[in-house]
């Protein structure tokens, strides 16, 4: 009983002291007697808060970054898809520009030689009907194409049609080992037989006159066939790269570098009608190996 009474007295004194301090603090403001105690408490609590923040903030940032990993992966995937799309668009633009250039060169050759042609696109490359070097084009009999018609590109002679369907045609390329076409030197009008070697980068020209003067760099064009079929006259074939044999030898021949690069054939034209005589002006591409 005595201890209980003492405890009550102590509790009453503490409550009275607390009330007194609160009243003094409210009246005194920042200059009150409790200011030092309050400042000490703020210092202790502030240090605790800063310590807690230095631990909690990095942990919270770590977990927030984990939560954002999914969004980052999705963003990276989107950027990669956008990059792939842009690369495809650039490639398409480059291809379109190349086709426009091929078409412009073809139109120039047609206009100079006064040919009537049907434009077409190469849609397949591969051997056909026992021939090693052939291509398929997307034009056929419905477009007026028949067998044994000249096929050209802006660079020169490509070959001749050997099989024609309603919507497609097969073209035998001049580099095929079975191909042969009459050719003439543009400068001297010396003639010979141009044959394929089975290689895409060379042709041979057997000269009919063993005494003909031929120089490296001379341009060779098609001599032309009767009625312009299978080969129209005046089509650039290639340039003399090498001579084999000396003047007077019966087996004298020239090695030609073809103007047409068959590895990049795309836009071509099929000659439906050719002039009766070879054109006066010989159109030779500015560089060997064009499409």
C-alpha positions in Angstrom: 0.0 0.0 0.0 2.9 2.3 0.9 4.6 1.6 -2.5 1.4 2.3 -4.4 0.9 5.6 -2.7 4.5 6.6 -3.4 4.2 5.7 -7.1 1.1 7.8 -7.4 2.9 10.8 -5.9 5.9 10.4 -8.3 3.6 10.1 -11.3 1.6 13.2 -10.3 4.9 15.2 -9.9 6.1 14.1 -13.4 2.8 15.0 -15.0 2.9 18.4 -13.3 6.5 19.0 -14.5 5.6 17.9 -18.1 2.6 20.3 -18.2 4.8 23.1 -16.8 7.5 22.5 -19.5 4.9 22.4 -22.2 3.5 25.7 -21.1 6.9 27.4 -20.9 7.8 26.0 -24.3 4.7 27.4 -25.9 5.1 30.8 -24.3 8.9 31.1 -24.9 9.0 29.8 -28.5 12.6 29.3 -29.8 14.0 31.2 -26.8 12.2 29.1 -24.2 13.9 27.1 -21.5 13.2 23.8 -23.3 14.9 24.9 -26.5 18.3 23.1 -25.7 16.5 19.9 -24.9 14.4 20.1 -28.1 17.5 20.9 -30.2 19.3 17.9 -28.7 16.3 15.7 -29.5 16.2 17.0 -33.0 19.9 16.3 -33.5 19.5 12.8 -32.3 16.4 12.0 -34.3 17.8 13.8 -37.4 21.0 11.7 -37.3 18.8 8.6 -36.9 16.7 9.7 -39.9 19.8 10.3 -42.0 21.3 7.0 -41.2 18.0 5.3 -42.0 17.7 7.2 -45.3 21.3 6.2 -46.3 20.3 2.6 -45.9 16.7 2.7 -47.1 17.1 4.8 -50.2 19.6 2.6 -52.0 17.6 -0.5 -51.2 14.4 1.2 -52.4 16.2 2.3 -55.6 17.5 -1.2 -56.2 14.1 -2.7 -56.0 12.6 0.0 -58.2 15.3 -0.7 -60.8 14.4 -4.3 -60.7 10.8 -3.4 -61.3 11.9 -1.3 -64.4 13.9 -4.1 -66.0 10.9 -5.3 -67.9 10.2 -1.9 -69.3 13.9 -1.5 -70.3 13.9 -4.8 -72.1 10.8 -3.9 -74.0 12.3 -0.5 -75.0 15.5 -2.2 -76.2 13.5 -4.7 -78.2 11.5 -1.8 -79.8 14.7 0.1 -80.7 16.1 -3.1 -82.3 13.0 -3.5 -84.3 13.0 0.1 -85.4 16.7 -0.2 -86.4 16.0 -3.3 -88.5 13.0 -1.6 -90.2 15.2 1.4 -91.0 17.9 -0.8 -92.4 15.4 -2.6 -94.6 14.0 0.8 -95.9 17.5 1.9 -96.7 18.2 -1.3 -98.6 14.9 -0.9 -100.5 15.8 2.7 -101.5 19.2 1.6 -102.7 17.7 -1.2 -104.8 15.1 1.2 -106.2 17.8 3.7 -107.2 19.8 0.9 -108.9 16.8 -0.2 -110.8 16.1 3.4 -111.9 19.7 3.7 -113.1 19.4 0.4 -115.0 16.2 1.5 -116.6 17.6 4.8 -117.7 20.7 3.1 -119.2 18.4 0.7 -121.0 16.3 3.5 -122.4 19.4 5.3 -123.6 20.6 2.2 -125.5 17.1 1.7 -127.0 16.8 5.3 -128.1 20.3 5.4 -129.7 19.8 2.2 -131.6 16.1 2.7 -132.5 14.9 -0.6 -131.0 11.4 -1.5 -130.1 11.6 -3.4 -126.8 9.6 -4.9 -124.0 11.0 -4.2 -120.5 11.3 -7.2 -118.1 12.8 -8.2 -114.8 15.0 -11.1 -114.1 13.2 -13.4 -111.6 15.4 -16.5 -111.6 18.9 -17.6 -112.5 19.9 -21.1 -113.2 20.7 -23.7 -115.9 17.8 -24.8 -118.2 17.4 -27.3 -121.1 21.0 -28.4 -121.0 22.4 -24.9 -121.0 24.6 -23.8 -118.1 24.0 -20.0 -118.1 20.3 -19.0 -118.3 17.9 -16.6 -116.6 14.1 -16.3 -116.5 12.4 -13.0 -117.1 8.8 -12.0 -116.2 7.6 -11.4 -119.7 6.4 -13.8 -122.3 4.2 -14.4 -125.4 1.4 -12.2 -124.0 3.9 -9.3 -124.2 4.8 -10.1 -127.9 8.0 -12.0 -127.1 9.0 -15.0 -129.3 11.9 -17.4 -129.5 15.3 -16.1 -130.7 14.9 -12.4 -129.8 17.8 -10.3 -128.5 17.8 -9.5 -124.8 19.7 -6.4 -123.7 20.4 -4.4 -120.6 21.6 -0.8 -120.3 25.2 -2.1 -120.6 24.8 -4.2 -123.7 23.9 -7.6 -125.0 22.6 -10.1 -122.4 21.6 -13.1 -124.7 18.6 -14.4 -126.6 15.3 -16.0 -125.8 15.3 -19.8 -126.2 11.9 -20.7 -124.5 8.8 -18.5 -124.2 5.7 -19.1 -122.1 2.7 -16.9 -121.7 4.1 -14.8 -118.9 7.8 -15.8 -118.6 10.7 -16.5 -120.9 14.1 -18.3 -120.6 17.1 -16.4 -121.8 20.4 -18.0 -122.9 23.2 -15.7 -121.8 26.1 -14.9 -124.2 28.6 -16.3 -121.7 27.2 -19.8 -122.1 29.7 -22.1 -123.8 27.1 -23.0 -126.5 26.4 -19.3 -127.3 27.8 -17.6 -130.4 27.0 -14.3 -132.0 28.4 -12.4 -134.9 30.5 -9.4 -133.8 32.4 -6.5 -135.4 34.9 -4.1 -134.2 33.3 -0.7 -133.8 36.3 1.2 -135.2 37.4 -0.9 -138.1 34.3 -3.0 -138.9 36.4 -6.2 -138.8 34.0 -9.1 -138.1 34.3 -12.4 -136.2 32.4 -14.9 -134.1 32.0 -14.1 -130.5 31.6 -17.2 -128.3 30.9 -17.8 -124.7 33.6 -19.4 -122.5 31.3 -20.7 -119.7 32.7 -18.0 -117.5 30.9 -14.8 -116.6 33.9 -12.5 -117.1 35.2 -13.4 -120.5 34.2 -14.1 -124.2 36.3 -15.1 -127.2 36.2 -13.5 -130.7 37.5 -15.6 -133.6 38.5 -13.1 -136.2 37.6 -13.9 -139.8 40.5 -11.9 -141.2 43.8 -13.1 -139.7 45.4 -9.8 -140.8 42.9 -7.6 -139.0 44.4 -5.0 -136.8 43.0 -5.2 -133.3 44.1 -3.3 -130.3 43.4 -3.8 -126.6 40.5 -1.6 -125.7 38.6 -1.9 -129.0 34.8 -2.1 -128.6 33.0 -5.0 -130.1 29.3 -4.8 -131.0 26.8 -7.3 -132.5 27.0 -7.7 -136.3 23.3 -8.5 -136.5 21.3 -11.4 -137.9 19.0 -11.5 -140.9 15.7 -9.9 -139.8 17.3 -8.8 -136.6 16.9 -12.3 -135.0 18.3 -13.8 -133.0 20.6 -10.8 -132.6 19.9 -7.2 -133.5 22.7 -5.1 -134.9 24.8 -2.6 -133.0 24.4 -3.9 -129.5 27.6 -3.4 -127.4 29.1 -6.8 -126.4 32.4 -6.1 -124.8 35.9 -4.7 -125.0 39.1 -6.3 -126.2 41.2 -7.3 -123.2 43.8 -9.5 -124.8 44.9 -10.7 -128.2 46.1 -14.3 -128.8 48.2 -15.1 -131.9 50.0 -12.8 -134.2 48.8 -11.2 -137.4 48.6 -13.8 -140.2 47.9 -16.8 -138.0 44.7 -18.7 -138.9 43.7 -19.2 -135.2 44.0 -15.6 -134.2 41.5 -14.5 -131.6 40.6 -11.8 -129.1 39.6 -12.2 -125.5 36.7 -9.9 -124.6 35.6 -8.6 -121.3 31.8 -8.4 -121.5 30.0 -5.2 -120.8 27.1 -6.9 -119.0 27.8 -8.2 -115.5 25.4 -11.2 -115.4 25.9 -11.5 -111.6 23.7 -8.4 -111.1 21.2 -8.6 -113.9 17.8 -7.0 -113.0 16.1 -4.8 -115.5 16.4 -6.0 -119.2 14.7 -5.4 -122.5 13.6 -7.8 -125.2 14.1 -6.4 -128.7 10.8 -6.9 -130.6 12.0 -4.9 -133.6 15.4 -3.8 -134.7 16.5 -1.4 -137.5 17.3 -3.0 -140.8 20.9 -1.7 -140.7 23.3 -1.1 -137.8 23.1 2.3 -136.2 25.7 4.9 -137.3 26.6 5.7 -133.7 28.0 3.0 -131.5 26.9 3.4 -127.9 29.5 1.8 -125.7 29.1 1.9 -121.9 31.5 4.1 -120.0 32.8 1.3 -117.9 33.0 -2.5 -118.2 30.9 -4.6 -115.9 27.7 -2.6 -115.8 24.3 -4.1 -115.4 
